[in-house]
Amino acid sequence: MTPSKLVVAVTGASGAIYAQRFLIQAARQCESIYLTLSDQAIDVAMTELGVAISRTNFDTLSWLGERFSNIHLLDARNYFTPPASGSFRHDGMVILPCSMGTAGRIANGISNDLTTRAADVCLKEGRKLVLVPREMPWNLIHMRNMTTLVEAGATVIPASPAWYQKPKTLEDLADTVVARVMQSLGMEHNLMPQWMVEE
């Protein structure tokens, strides 16, 4: 069943294209997306995509190529928003890309902003939580934090693009990761075919 309400967080890890490509696909399917952006995420979007994202005049057109009124930008420092409470029912949360700092704070129960608080809520309420780290190589602390997160109920999908579909563009390559995130959330997509299944 396609999710109707998603929480999406974008951190300052490299890989802004993953957030961009995922949000385009998700916004076309979901009733509402509750979005948080770290300050570093905005800086990375400018560095990697040449896109200026404004908090005060938020508009998805320049960033996603379309206006999506169902994407609601939240103040990352404001806990008086729906995803901060377990009483708010939604269909899951995705953090992509997910910095190792963010993953480490979630793994250790440190809720110092709306992203980490919303993730903590997902874990305590048994809701779907997907983290997409892009860092490499991983050190032992990273690995232990990821183990803790998986043991707590999160799904970790490293941003490791697949090549067997012979991607022709950077967008095609990014979409191989986005497709796996969508699949994990039970979302339909036509970004890449299922392996060895005739369409």
C-alpha positions in Angstrom: 0.0 0.0 0.0 1.4 3.4 -1.0 2.2 5.6 2.0 0.0 8.7 2.3 2.1 10.6 4.9 5.8 10.5 5.0 8.4 12.3 7.1 11.6 13.1 5.1 14.8 14.5 6.5 17.8 15.7 4.5 21.1 16.1 6.3 24.4 17.6 5.2 26.0 14.4 3.9 27.1 14.5 0.3 24.4 13.1 -2.1 21.9 15.9 -2.4 20.8 14.3 -5.7 19.3 11.3 -3.7 17.0 13.6 -1.8 16.1 15.5 -4.9 15.2 12.4 -6.9 13.3 10.7 -4.0 11.2 13.8 -3.2 10.1 14.1 -6.8 8.9 10.5 -6.9 7.4 10.6 -3.4 5.5 13.9 -3.8 3.8 12.4 -6.9 2.3 9.6 -4.7 1.9 10.9 -1.2 -0.8 13.0 0.3 1.7 14.8 2.5 5.4 15.0 3.1 6.8 16.6 6.2 10.3 17.7 5.3 13.2 18.9 7.5 16.4 20.3 6.0 19.6 20.9 8.0 21.5 24.0 7.3 24.3 21.9 5.9 21.8 20.1 3.6 21.0 23.5 2.1 24.7 24.2 1.6 25.3 20.8 0.0 22.3 21.3 -2.4 23.9 24.5 -3.6 27.4 23.0 -3.9 26.3 19.8 -5.6 23.2 20.8 -7.5 23.6 24.5 -7.9 20.2 24.9 -6.2 19.4 27.7 -3.7 16.8 26.6 -1.2 15.2 29.3 0.9 13.5 28.6 4.2 11.6 31.9 4.2 10.3 31.6 0.7 10.3 27.8 0.3 9.4 26.7 -3.2 10.0 23.3 -4.7 10.1 24.5 -8.3 13.7 25.5 -8.5 14.9 22.4 -6.6 12.5 19.7 -7.8 11.4 21.1 -11.1 7.7 21.2 -10.0 5.6 22.9 -7.4 4.5 20.4 -4.8 2.0 21.9 -2.4 2.0 18.6 -0.5 5.6 19.1 0.7 5.6 20.9 4.0 8.9 22.4 5.2 9.2 22.2 8.9 11.5 24.1 11.2 14.2 21.7 12.2 14.4 23.2 15.7 10.7 23.3 16.4 9.4 20.3 18.4 5.8 21.7 18.2 5.3 20.0 14.8 3.5 16.7 14.1 6.5 14.3 13.6 7.8 15.2 17.1 5.0 13.2 18.7 4.1 9.6 18.8 0.4 10.6 18.6 0.9 11.7 15.0 0.3 8.8 12.8 2.3 8.5 9.5 3.6 5.8 7.2 7.3 6.1 7.9 10.4 8.3 7.8 13.3 8.5 5.5 16.6 10.3 6.2 18.5 10.7 2.9 21.3 11.3 2.7 21.9 10.6 6.3 25.1 11.9 7.9 27.0 9.7 10.3 26.6 12.4 12.9 22.8 12.1 12.6 22.9 8.3 12.6 25.1 8.4 15.7 22.8 10.6 17.6 19.7 8.5 16.7 21.6 5.3 17.6 22.4 6.7 21.0 19.0 8.3 21.8 20.2 11.9 21.5 17.3 14.0 20.1 18.8 17.4 19.6 16.7 18.5 16.7 13.4 17.6 14.9 15.1 15.1 12.7 16.6 13.0 15.5 13.4 13.4 17.6 11.2 12.3 14.8 13.5 9.3 14.1 13.4 8.4 17.9 9.6 8.5 17.7 9.6 6.1 14.8 11.7 3.6 16.7 9.7 3.9 19.9 6.4 3.6 18.0 7.6 0.7 15.8 7.2 2.8 12.6 9.3 2.4 9.5 12.6 4.3 9.7 14.9 4.2 6.7 18.4 5.7 6.8 20.5 6.2 3.7 24.1 6.9 4.7 26.6 7.9 2.0 29.8 8.0 4.0 32.8 5.9 3.1 34.8 4.2 4.4 33.1 3.3 7.6 35.0 3.3 10.9 34.2 0.9 13.7 32.0 3.5 15.4 29.9 3.9 12.3 29.5 0.2 12.0 28.4 -0.2 15.6 25.9 2.7 15.3 24.4 1.0 12.2 24.2 -2.3 14.0 22.4 -0.5 16.9 20.0 1.1 14.6 19.1 -2.1 12.8 18.7 -3.9 16.1 16.3 -1.1 17.2 14.2 -1.6 14.1 15.6 0.8 11.5 16.4 -0.1 7.9 19.8 1.0 6.6 20.1 1.4 2.8 23.6 2.6 2.0 23.8 4.9 -1.0 25.4 2.2 -3.2 24.2 2.6 -6.7 23.7 -0.4 -8.9 25.3 -0.7 -12.4 23.6 -3.8 -13.8 20.8 -1.7 -15.4 23.5 0.2 -17.4 22.6 3.7 -16.1 23.3 6.4 -18.7 23.1 9.5 -16.5 23.8 10.6 -12.9 20.1 10.7 -12.4 19.7 7.1 -13.6 22.4 6.1 -11.2 20.9 7.9 -8.3 17.5 6.4 -9.1 18.9 2.9 -8.5 19.2 3.9 -4.8 15.9 5.8 -4.8 14.1 2.8 -6.2 15.4 0.6 -3.3 14.2 3.2 -0.7 10.8 3.4 -2.3 10.6 -0.4 -2.4 11.5 -0.5 1.3 8.6 1.8 2.0 6.1 -0.2 -0.1 5.9 2.5 -2.8 5.3 1.8 -6.5 7.9 3.0 -9.0 9.1 2.4 -12.5 12.7 3.7 -11.9 14.2 0.3 -12.5 12.7 -3.2 -13.3 12.8 -6.0 -10.8 15.7 -8.4 -11.3 15.0 -11.2 -13.7 11.3 -10.4 -13.9 9.7 -9.8 -17.3 7.7 -6.6 -17.4 
